[in-house]
Amino acid sequence: MRPRMHTRWRRQRGQSLVETALMIVVVFTVVLWIFELSWLMYTYSVLADAANEGVRYAIVHSGGDPAGTQAKVKTFAGASMHDVNAISTSVTFPDNRSAPPNRVRVSVTYTYIPFLPRFITAPTMHSFAEGRMVAP
């Protein structure tokens, strides 16, 4: 009986090493995808907040400063490790007037650059915010 157990252990030598090597690949792949999706959601959140900040700036300045609004959006997004040169911002007035009590819309577009570019194509993210200017 003893020689039989000894040969069985010999045949299973290295099995746990192979299983560990296979599972490490799977675990690292899952961790990298979770990190990539988390960064993608963070980027979208930053864009949405930057658009809201731009609307707030446009409302406070009565919509008369689109260049200042675009600069405010880029400054806000720049504080979050994103490439502000890849961000494009547009300030529009859906009611065709930039004076209160009309609306202002700030649209932000960003081409997302993934950490795993071989596996994910670079999606373009769009975000916008809209607000109504109120006469003081």
N, C-alpha and C positions, 0 to 999 in steps of 0.2 A: 504494500500500500504506500509505503513511504517513497519509493522511487517514482511512482505514478504522480504524486503531488509535486514532486520536484520537477518533473518534466513539464507539468502543466504551468507552473510558475515561470519556467524558462520560456515557454511559448508566448506568455503574456508580457514578457519584459519589453518595455518601450511603448506599450499600448497607451498608457496615460500621457506620455510625451506627445504622441501623435494626436490624441484627442485634445490635449491642451493647445497644441499648435493650430489645429483646425478651429477651435472655439475662439482663440485670440483674434483671428482674422474676422470672424463674425462679430465679436464684441466691439472691436475697434471700428468696424464699418458702421455699426449702429450708433456708436458714440459720435462719429464724425457727421453722420446724417442729422442727428439730433442737434449738434452744434450748428450745422449749416442752416437748418430750419429755424433755429432760435435766432440766429443772426439776421435771417431774412425777415422774420417778424419784428425784430428790433428796428431794422431799417425802415420798414413800413410805418412803425409807430413814430419814429423820428420825423419822417416825411409828413405825416398827418399833423403832428404837433407843430412843425415848422410852418405848415400852411395855416394853421390856426393862429400862430403868432403873427404871420403876415397879415391876416385879416384884422387882427386886433390893432396892429400898427396902422393899417390903412383907415380903419374906422376912427382912431384917435386923431389922425392927421387929415381927416375928411376926404380921403381918397385922392388927394391932389399930389401925392408923391409916389408914383409907381416905382421909381428907381430906389427910393428909400425902403419901400416895401420889399423889393427883391433883395436888397442888401441885408435887411433884417432876417429874411428867410435863410439866406446863406450863412449869416453869422450864427443863427440858432442851430442850423444843421452842422456847422463846422465844429461845434463843441462836443460832437458825438463820434469822432473818429471817422467821419465820412468824407469822401472827396467832394468838396463843394464845387469844383470845376465841372463835375459830371451832372450837377443839378441845374435844371432849367426851370425858371419861374415865370409865370405870366399873371398879370393883374388885369382883370376885365371887369366891366360894369354891365351886368345883365339888363339894367334899365336904361342903358345908353347915356347915363349922366353920372358924373363923379361927385355930385353934391348931395348932401343929406336931403331927404330921407331915403335915398336909393341904396341899392345893394352893391356890394363889392365881392368879387370872387377871386381867390388866389389859387392857382393850379401849380402843382409842383410835380416835375417828372424827373426820374432818376434811373439810370441804367445800373442795375445791381451787378456787382462783380463777385461771383462766388469764390469760395476758398477751394472748391473742387471743380475747376473749370472743365476738366475732361468728362465729367459725369453730368454736369448741369449746364444748360445753356443760360446765357445772361438775360434774365427777364427785365423788361422795362417796367418800372413801377410808377403808377400815377396816383396822385392824391390831390384832393382839393378841399377847400373850406370856403364857406360863404357866410357873410354877415350883413346886417342892415345898419347903415349909418343913421344916427339920430341927430337931429338938429339940437344944438345946445340951448 
